[in-house]
Amino acid sequence: MFAPAPPGDPDLALLAEAAFGIDPGRAVAELPPASDALGSWYRAVVLGGQGRYAAARVELRKVCNHSTDPVLLSLAGSTAGSLLRQLGWHARAAAFDGRAAALILATDAAATETTRKRSDDDGPDRHDALCDALTGLAADALGVGRLALADRLLRRSRAATAPGEMGWRSALRWHWVCAETALIAGNSGPATGHADAAMELAESAPSVRHRVKSRLLLAAAAAAGGEHDRSMSLAEEVAEQCREYGLLPLRWASDMLRAGLGVEGAAAEAAECAATIARRGGVFRPMGGR
C-alpha cells in the first residue's frame, strides 16, 4: 500500500516519494504542481511534514473541491485533523477525523468495490483511510484526557482491518498511538514495547519521516522508563535528522523533549521552531484553549 504512483506519471511519483519516501525535505519550489486530487493530497502531506500549515490546508481544500472519491476525501479529512492535532487542537481535530471515518463507514460496499480495495499501484485504499480516521480519533481522545475512549478506538481500528491487510503506515500509526496511550497512562513498559515495534516496522518502510517520528517516540518512551542516556541519544539523533530534512514539527517536538532532558539551549531552539511554524500558518493552542 502507498505505492509511489501509477506507472507513467513521474510528477505524481515524485510527490509520493516526498510524502512517503526518502525525500521529505524536498524544497517547495522543486515540488511539481498537482494534476489531480491524489497529487494535492501528497503535496499536503509533504507541506505538513515541513510545518507549512497554511500551504498544506490549501492543498487539502483542493482535494475536497475536486474529488468525489470517499477514500481521498476521508484521507484529506484525517490529514486536516493531524495538522490540528500537531498544534494541540485535539477537540477540533476530532471533528475532521470523525467525518473522515463516517465517509468510509457510510460507503456502500457493493456500490464502491473499486474504492474499497485498490491495487498497490493505485495508492491508498479504504483500509488505509479507515485506519487513519480511527487512529486519529484515538489520538484526539488522548489529547482531551479520554484514555478509555482512545483504547476502544484503537481496538476498533485494529479490528477494522483483516490480518495481513494493514499496510505499513497504518500499522506504524497504530503502534504510535498505542505507545502514547501507555505513556499517558504511566505504563512505560507497554509504551516501550509499542515504540520498539513501530521502530522495527519503520526501519523496513520507505518513509524517512516515519522513521524519524518512530525514533522520537522511542526516545520519549525511554525517558518515561528512566533510560535517560538512551533517550538523550535518540533525541539528539532525531533533532539532527529533523534539521537535515526540514521536518519542523518533529524538530519542535524533539527540542521540547531535549529541553525536558536538560539539554542546554533546547528550549530556545523549540521557541525558534514555534516562531517559524507560526509564520507558516501554524497556530499552537494556548494553555486552556479549546
Secondary structure, 3 states (H helix, E strand, C coil): CCCCCCCCCHHHHHHHHHHHCCCCCCCHHHCCCCCCHHHHHHHHHHHHHCCCHHHHHHHHHHHHHHCCCHHHHHHHHHHHHHHHHHCCCHHHHHHHHHHHHHHHHCCCCCCCHHHHCCCHHHCCCHHHHHHHHHHHHHHHHHHCCCHHHHHHHHHHHHHCCCCCCCCHHHHHHHHHHHHHHHHHCCCHHHHHHHHHHHHHHHHHCCCHHHHHHHHHHHHHHHHHCCCHHHHHHHHHHHHHHHHHHCCHHHHHHHHHHHHHCCCCCHHHHHHHHHHHHHHCCCCCCCCCCC
